[in-house]
Amino acid sequence: MDKISRQLRIYNYLISRHFHGPKEFEKDFGIGLRMLQRDLKDLRDAGVINVKYDKKEDNYVYVNDGRFDESAPTRRREHLIRLNRLASLIANLTETDIEELEHYESAVEEYYYAIELFSEIPEGETEDERSEREDLLAFTLEEGLPEMPELADLKAEYYALFPDSYERKRQRDFKALSDAGFELRYDRKYRAYIFTTG
């Protein structure tokens, strides 16, 4: 995992879990205390999040969002700007409800299965059975396909956050999040971006 990917994962870890002591970071990220301290300093200097270690609780606790280090040398400043932008995406892009999507897909499958089932004419079907089957088919068709869940327009959300950005930068930022282990991809079936941090 490269530096920025690791720092983004650490940021997500900090904002999505209640407990995050040094041992958890070492175990989950395979990094030592010194590297963790450097990563936390970068997150603070990028104006993303500032945490302090509570020795009594053995936990890092939120202090504030940090302050962007305006005095950083050029190369480090570029890294901090990018870290700030990508962390802002993690915090602000609307996450896709994967369970809702799976429920929708399952309901669509059931709909087509019911149509197929009720359209088949079984051998030796009685008049009553035919009438019941046709009623079930009519009911299924009347109910129609389940309504597709509304997915957020993540591209529009990106430009709302960063109005001066351009398409190539947006593509690079989405790829950087994907490379960092977040699910961020365009789904052709839904004609929308899917995003999850978990």
Secondary structure as UniProt FT lines:
FT   HELIX           3..16
FT   HELIX           22..29
FT   HELIX           33..45
FT   TURN            46..47
FT   STRAND          50..54
FT   TURN            55..58
FT   STRAND          59..64
FT   TURN            70..71
FT   HELIX           74..92
FT   HELIX           98..119
FT   TURN            123..124
FT   HELIX           127..143
FT   HELIX           154..161
FT   TURN            163..164
FT   HELIX           167..179
FT   TURN            180..181
FT   STRAND          183..187
FT   TURN            188..191
FT   STRAND          192..196
//
